[in-house]
Amino acid sequence: MDIILLGIQGAGKGTQAEKLLSTGNYTNISIGEMLREKAKSDEDIAFFLRGGKLVPDEVVFSLIKEKIEKEGKEKSFIFDGMPRTVSQYLRLTQLLATLEREYVPVFFEITLETALERLKGRRVCITCHKASYDAEAKFCGYCRNELKVREDDRNIDSVLQRFAVFYRDTFPVVLEVIRQGNIIFLNADRDRDAIFFELKSRLDTHTFSRFNVF
């Protein structure tokens, strides 16, 4: 079953994605990594990336379809960082349905205060881009290269702006999922291991959150 992770920055999506990946049953769909790799042989994509422009959805979903068809027979996929809008969500779920793949969205509920505190302590590896929430750590636990604070995590106004964009553009995805049916709501204001235990248990037993929508 494929998993679509939803939640504001600092909710712990990346941490839980890493824990799921460590089980060996999942592979990650990283749009950024796929685009950077494709740009090496595709000048059109390289043009968008060099200019800091958004790559058209048609290109993004073509890459997703290609990756799923190539690697999806044996593993489930984790979508972290997309979809960002309702239109992207509908397009993604239509693609998954066409490819006859089951999926479940997971929403990480967290207070803004907790998310802000986590982002204050977040460090990102300059090489592999994995995040660490150990404020004392200086080197990446995966590749041992240097950890640095992201520039957009330093400025609280920038962080709050990203929160606002999430609630404006991405939270409507959660409402659309509730309207359609299955979703897993997780309390992310907890220890990361406790969150993972519940997430893994609910995925294994297909225990979803239910809502009465009128």
C-alpha positions in Angstrom: 0.0 0.0 0.0 1.4 3.4 -1.0 1.4 6.2 1.6 0.8 9.9 1.1 2.3 12.0 4.0 0.6 15.3 4.8 1.4 17.9 7.5 3.1 21.2 8.1 6.9 21.6 8.3 8.2 20.2 11.6 5.4 17.7 11.9 7.8 14.8 11.5 6.9 13.5 8.1 10.5 13.0 7.0 11.4 11.3 10.2 8.6 8.8 9.9 9.4 8.3 6.2 12.9 7.3 7.2 11.6 4.9 9.7 9.3 3.3 7.2 12.1 3.1 4.6 14.3 1.3 7.2 11.9 -1.6 7.3 12.8 -2.4 3.7 9.2 -2.5 2.5 9.0 1.0 1.0 10.8 3.2 -1.4 10.7 7.0 -1.5 9.2 9.2 -4.2 11.4 12.3 -4.0 10.3 14.7 -6.7 13.3 16.9 -6.2 15.8 14.0 -6.6 14.0 12.7 -9.6 14.0 16.1 -11.3 17.7 16.7 -10.6 18.6 13.3 -12.0 16.4 13.8 -15.1 17.9 17.3 -15.7 21.2 15.7 -16.4 19.9 14.4 -19.7 16.9 16.7 -20.3 17.7 20.3 -21.1 14.0 21.4 -20.7 13.9 20.2 -17.1 17.4 21.7 -16.5 16.1 25.0 -17.7 13.3 25.1 -15.2 15.6 24.1 -12.3 18.3 26.6 -13.2 15.7 29.4 -13.2 14.1 28.3 -10.0 10.8 27.8 -11.8 8.1 25.2 -11.0 8.3 22.2 -13.3 4.9 21.6 -15.0 2.8 18.9 -13.4 2.7 17.0 -16.6 6.4 16.5 -16.4 6.3 15.6 -12.7 3.6 13.0 -13.0 5.2 11.5 -16.0 8.3 10.9 -13.9 6.2 9.4 -11.1 4.5 7.1 -13.5 7.8 6.0 -14.9 9.3 5.3 -11.5 6.2 3.3 -10.3 6.1 1.2 -13.4 9.8 0.5 -13.1 10.1 -0.2 -9.3 6.5 -0.7 -8.0 6.0 -4.4 -8.4 7.8 -5.4 -5.2 7.6 -2.3 -3.0 5.2 0.4 -1.8 5.9 4.1 -2.3 6.0 6.9 0.2 5.0 10.4 -1.1 6.4 13.1 1.1 6.3 16.7 -0.1 3.6 16.1 -2.7 0.8 16.6 -3.4 0.7 20.2 -2.4 -2.7 21.1 -3.8 -6.1 19.5 -4.3 -5.6 19.3 -8.1 -2.2 17.5 -7.6 -3.9 15.1 -5.1 -6.7 14.3 -7.5 -4.2 13.7 -10.3 -2.0 11.6 -8.2 -4.8 9.4 -6.9 -6.2 9.0 -10.4 -2.7 7.8 -11.5 -2.5 5.3 -8.6 -6.0 4.0 -9.4 -5.1 3.6 -13.1 -2.0 1.6 -12.1 -4.2 -0.4 -9.7 -2.3 0.6 -6.6 -3.8 0.9 -3.1 -2.9 4.0 -1.1 -3.7 5.8 2.1 -3.1 9.4 3.1 -1.6 10.1 6.6 -2.0 13.4 8.3 0.3 14.5 11.1 -1.6 16.7 13.5 0.7 19.0 15.5 0.5 22.3 17.3 2.3 25.3 15.7 4.2 25.7 18.9 5.7 22.2 18.8 6.4 22.5 15.0 8.3 25.8 15.6 10.4 24.3 18.4 11.3 21.3 16.2 12.3 23.6 13.3 14.5 25.6 15.7 16.6 22.5 16.4 16.5 21.0 12.8 19.8 20.6 11.0 20.1 19.4 7.4 23.0 17.5 5.9 24.8 19.6 3.2 25.4 16.4 1.2 22.5 13.9 1.5 20.0 16.5 2.7 18.7 14.3 5.5 17.4 16.1 8.6 18.5 15.8 12.2 16.6 17.2 15.2 19.5 16.9 17.6 20.5 20.5 18.2 23.9 19.4 19.5 24.8 17.2 16.5 27.4 18.6 14.1 27.6 15.7 11.6 25.0 13.7 9.7 24.2 10.3 11.2 23.9 8.8 7.7 26.9 10.1 5.7 28.9 11.9 8.4 29.1 15.1 6.5 28.4 18.5 8.1 24.9 19.6 9.3 23.7 23.1 8.9 20.5 25.0 9.7 18.4 25.7 6.7 18.2 29.4 5.8 14.4 29.3 5.7 14.3 27.7 9.2 16.4 30.6 10.7 13.7 33.3 10.1 10.5 32.9 12.1 8.6 35.1 9.6 9.7 32.7 6.8 8.6 29.7 8.8 5.2 31.2 9.6 4.8 32.1 5.9 5.4 28.4 5.0 2.8 27.4 7.6 0.3 29.8 6.0 1.0 28.5 2.5 0.4 24.9 3.8 -3.0 25.8 5.3 -4.0 27.8 2.2 -2.9 25.3 -0.4 -2.4 21.9 1.1 -4.8 21.6 4.1 -7.7 21.5 1.6 -6.2 18.2 0.4 -6.9 16.8 3.9 -10.5 18.0 3.7 -10.9 16.4 0.3 -9.5 13.1 1.6 -12.0 13.2 4.5 -14.7 13.7 2.0 -13.6 10.7 -0.1 -13.0 8.2 2.7 -9.9 6.6 4.2 -7.2 8.6 6.0 -5.0 8.0 9.1 -4.8 10.9 11.5 -1.8 10.8 13.9 -1.1 12.9 16.9 2.4 14.2 16.0 2.9 16.0 19.4 4.6 13.0 20.8 7.8 11.0 20.9 8.8 9.9 17.4 9.0 6.2 18.4 5.5 6.3 19.7 4.3 7.9 16.5 6.0 5.3 14.4 4.6 2.4 16.5 1.0 3.7 16.0 1.6 4.4 12.3 3.1 1.0 11.6 0.3 -0.7 13.6 -2.4 1.1 11.7 -0.9 0.5 8.3 -0.4 -3.2 9.1 -4.1 -3.6 10.3 -5.6 -1.1 7.8 -7.1 0.8 10.7 -8.2 4.2 9.3 -9.8 7.3 10.9 -13.5 7.6 10.1 -15.5 10.8 9.8 -19.2 11.5 9.3 -19.3 14.1 6.5 -22.6 15.8 5.8 
